[in-house]
Amino acid sequence: MSRRLPVRRLAAAAVLPLALATLSACGEDEAEPTKAADESSESAAPADDSDAAPDVSPGDSVEKADFMELYRSSIEDFTTADVTMDVKSSGTAMKAEGAVDYSSEPASMELAYDMAGQKMEMLMVDNVMYMKSPDMGEKWVTFDMSEAAEGLGVDLGAQMDMRAMMETFESGITEVTYVGEADVSGDETDQYRLTVDTKTMTGDLDLGELGAQAQSQMPKTITFDVFFNDDEQFRRLSMDMGKDMAMTMDYDNWGTDVDIEAPPADETTSMEELMGSIGGGAGTGGGRS
């Protein structure tokens, strides 16, 4: 029988890997455009190869400025996709699947988690996070993203906006390398490796006390791998920090129909109301209706 996590820890376990995932999505996506631009430039103007970006071979480095230029031209194509996430952190495994909608402002997301045998559903709509699990009762627990940023040290609402975060990640990128072709669940992809200086990347962010503590425990640099399919869409983001954290986040079926909506108000409650109703304990809740 699996050990039950306290309500606040259960929520944090879902939120923090997502913060890393969205951070990596913003940063890693900058690595893709190098080869993507080569292909798009050639298809748009095949008669003038001089305008195309240089071809890259496995092991080649690419100028950060070139990637940023290509990134800026590619982010407008972000739409909807199916998402799966696999995270291992401090001995705890977590899996999630759902969908994301980058065409909405701000971006929306829905995920179903399985953490140490415990289930949780999460929605992000209009800068509000909604969480629901048997341990939290029958209602969706709401978190205002701006308020959560003060406690968690990470503004998830902003992190999900790849456009807004682009400049922040540019400052932290120290190296981008084309790794080569790779197979991702049967899809042919191009793999890039991005090295990011964590202190520089987060230097201009207001992380709050908890965020600053987390930053102090992070390695000096983090290496991300990003995989892009033949349609120049990112297919996989991965990060490996050894025993501390390993994460893989896959995006598939870009352009799929997605309908992410906030739950009705009478089906929601705040964390304060939830903790009050269970006397501040972990609680078992009444199960999902």
C-alpha positions in Angstrom: 0.0 0.0 0.0 1.4 3.4 -1.0 2.1 6.1 1.6 -0.3 9.0 1.4 1.2 12.5 0.9 -0.1 15.5 3.0 -2.3 17.8 1.0 0.2 20.7 0.7 3.1 18.3 -0.2 0.9 16.6 -2.8 0.1 20.0 -4.4 3.7 21.1 -4.4 4.8 17.7 -5.8 2.6 18.4 -8.8 3.5 22.1 -9.2 7.3 22.2 -8.9 8.1 19.6 -11.7 5.7 21.5 -13.9 7.6 24.7 -13.2 10.8 23.0 -14.3 9.0 21.6 -17.3 7.7 24.9 -18.5 11.0 26.6 -17.8 12.7 24.0 -19.9 10.1 24.3 -22.6 10.8 28.0 -22.9 14.6 27.6 -22.9 15.0 24.4 -24.9 12.7 25.5 -27.7 15.3 28.0 -28.6 17.6 25.2 -29.6 15.3 23.9 -32.3 15.1 26.7 -34.8 18.7 26.3 -36.1 17.9 23.3 -38.3 14.2 24.2 -38.6 15.2 27.5 -40.2 17.5 25.7 -42.5 14.6 23.7 -43.8 12.0 26.4 -43.8 14.4 28.9 -45.6 15.2 26.3 -48.2 11.5 25.5 -48.8 10.5 29.2 -48.9 13.4 30.3 -51.2 14.9 27.2 -52.9 16.5 29.3 -55.6 18.7 31.2 -53.2 20.6 28.9 -50.8 22.8 31.7 -49.6 20.0 33.0 -47.5 19.6 29.7 -45.7 21.2 29.0 -42.3 24.3 26.7 -42.6 23.7 23.0 -42.4 24.7 21.5 -39.0 26.3 18.1 -38.3 26.3 16.1 -35.1 28.5 17.8 -32.6 28.3 21.2 -34.2 27.8 24.3 -32.1 25.3 27.0 -33.1 25.4 30.7 -32.3 22.9 31.6 -29.7 21.8 34.7 -31.7 20.9 32.5 -34.6 18.8 30.2 -32.5 17.0 33.2 -30.9 16.2 34.7 -34.3 14.8 31.4 -35.4 13.0 30.9 -32.2 11.2 34.2 -32.5 10.0 33.3 -36.0 8.8 29.9 -34.9 6.9 30.5 -31.6 3.9 32.0 -33.4 3.1 28.4 -34.6 2.6 27.1 -31.1 -1.0 25.8 -30.8 -2.4 22.8 -29.0 -0.9 19.4 -28.3 -1.2 16.3 -26.2 1.4 16.1 -23.4 2.9 13.3 -21.3 5.4 13.9 -18.5 7.6 11.5 -16.6 9.4 12.9 -13.6 11.7 11.2 -11.0 12.6 13.4 -8.0 14.3 12.4 -4.8 13.2 8.8 -5.2 9.6 9.6 -6.1 8.2 8.8 -9.5 5.5 10.9 -11.1 3.7 10.4 -14.4 1.2 12.8 -16.0 -0.7 13.1 -19.3 -3.1 15.7 -20.7 -3.1 18.6 -23.1 -1.9 22.1 -23.5 -3.3 25.1 -25.4 -0.7 27.8 -26.2 -3.1 29.6 -28.5 -5.0 31.0 -25.5 -3.9 34.0 -23.5 -2.5 33.0 -21.1 -1.7 29.4 -22.0 -4.0 26.7 -20.6 -3.2 23.2 -19.5 -4.9 20.1 -18.2 -3.0 17.1 -16.7 -3.9 13.9 -14.8 -1.1 12.9 -12.4 -0.1 9.6 -10.8 2.3 10.3 -7.9 3.4 7.4 -5.8 0.1 5.7 -6.5 -2.0 8.8 -5.7 -4.1 10.4 -8.4 -4.5 14.1 -9.0 -6.1 16.2 -11.7 -4.9 19.7 -12.6 -6.2 22.5 -14.7 -4.6 25.9 -15.6 -7.0 28.4 -17.0 -6.9 32.2 -17.0 -3.9 32.3 -14.7 -5.7 30.2 -12.1 -4.6 26.6 -11.1 -7.3 24.1 -10.1 -6.3 20.8 -8.4 -8.4 17.8 -7.5 -7.6 14.5 -5.8 -9.2 12.1 -3.4 -7.0 13.5 -0.6 -8.4 17.0 -1.3 -12.1 16.1 -1.3 -14.7 16.3 -4.0 -14.1 19.9 -5.0 -11.4 21.5 -7.1 -8.9 23.5 -5.0 -8.0 26.8 -6.5 -4.6 28.6 -6.6 -4.2 32.1 -7.9 -1.0 31.9 -9.9 0.2 35.3 -9.0 -0.2 34.6 -5.3 1.3 31.1 -5.6 4.4 32.7 -7.2 5.2 34.5 -3.9 5.3 31.2 -2.0 6.7 28.9 -4.6 9.2 31.3 -6.0 8.1 30.5 -9.6 5.5 32.4 -11.6 4.0 29.4 -13.5 1.6 31.7 -15.4 4.5 33.6 -16.8 6.6 30.5 -17.4 3.9 29.0 -19.6 4.0 32.1 -21.8 7.0 31.1 -24.0 6.9 34.5 -25.7 7.3 36.4 -22.4 10.1 34.1 -21.1 12.2 34.2 -24.3 14.5 37.0 -23.2 15.1 35.5 -19.8 16.3 32.3 -21.2 18.5 34.0 -23.8 20.6 35.5 -21.0 21.2 32.1 -19.4 22.1 30.1 -22.5 25.8 29.3 -22.7 26.0 26.7 -25.4 23.8 25.0 -27.9 24.9 21.9 -29.7 23.3 19.8 -32.5 23.4 16.2 -31.3 21.9 14.5 -34.3 18.9 12.6 -35.4 17.0 10.5 -32.9 13.9 8.3 -32.7 11.1 9.4 -30.4 8.3 6.9 -30.2 8.7 6.1 -33.8 9.0 9.8 -34.9 12.2 11.0 -36.7 13.5 14.0 -34.8 16.5 16.3 -34.6 18.1 16.5 -31.1 19.7 19.6 -29.7 21.5 20.0 -26.4 21.2 23.3 -24.5 23.4 24.3 -21.6 22.0 27.0 -19.3 23.6 28.9 -16.5 21.0 28.7 -13.7 22.2 31.8 -11.9 22.2 34.0 -15.0 18.9 32.6 -16.2 17.1 33.4 -12.9 19.0 36.6 -12.1 16.3 39.0 -13.1 13.4 36.9 -11.7 11.7 37.7 -8.4 11.9 34.2 -6.9 10.8 34.9 -3.4 12.3 33.2 -0.3 11.5 29.6 -1.2 12.5 30.2 -4.8 15.8 31.7 -3.7 16.5 28.7 -1.4 15.7 26.3 -4.3 18.0 28.2 -6.6 20.9 28.0 -4.0 20.6 24.2 -4.2 20.6 24.0 -8.0 23.7 23.1 -10.0 25.6 25.9 -11.7 24.5 24.7 -15.1 21.6 22.5 -16.3 21.7 20.6 -19.6 18.4 20.1 -21.5 17.8 18.0 -24.6 15.1 19.0 -27.0 13.8 17.0 -30.0 12.0 18.5 -33.0 10.0 16.5 -35.5 10.0 16.9 -39.3 7.3 19.5 -39.1 9.6 21.7 -37.0 7.6 21.3 -33.9 9.1 20.3 -30.6 8.5 16.7 -29.8 10.4 16.0 -26.5 12.0 18.0 -23.7 14.3 16.1 -21.3 16.5 17.0 -18.3 18.7 14.9 -16.1 20.0 16.2 -12.8 21.1 12.8 -11.6 19.6 11.7 -8.3 17.9 15.1 -7.7 15.7 15.2 -10.8 15.1 13.6 -14.1 12.3 14.7 -16.4 11.0 13.8 -19.9 8.1 15.8 -21.4 6.6 14.7 -24.7 4.4 16.8 -27.0 2.5 15.1 -29.8 -0.5 15.6 -32.1 0.0 19.4 -32.5 -3.2 21.1 -33.6 -5.4 18.5 -31.9 -8.8 19.6 -30.7 -8.5 20.8 -27.1 -11.3 22.2 -24.8 -9.8 23.3 -21.5 -12.3 25.1 -19.3 -12.4 26.2 -15.6 -14.8 24.1 -13.4 -18.0 25.8 -12.2 -17.6 28.0 -9.2 -19.8 25.8 -7.0 -17.4 22.9 -7.6 -14.3 24.8 -6.3 -12.8 25.7 -3.0 -9.7 27.5 -1.8 -6.8 25.9 0.0 -7.7 27.9 3.1 -11.2 26.6 3.1 -10.0 23.1 2.5 -7.5 23.1 5.4 -10.1 24.6 7.6 -12.6 21.9 6.8 -10.1 19.2 7.7 -8.6 20.9 10.7 -5.2 21.5 9.1 -4.5 17.8 8.6 -3.7 15.9 5.5 -7.3 14.7 5.1 -8.6 11.9 3.0 -11.5 13.7 1.4 -14.6 12.2 0.1 -13.4 11.0 -3.3 -14.2 12.3 -6.7 -17.8 12.8 -7.5 
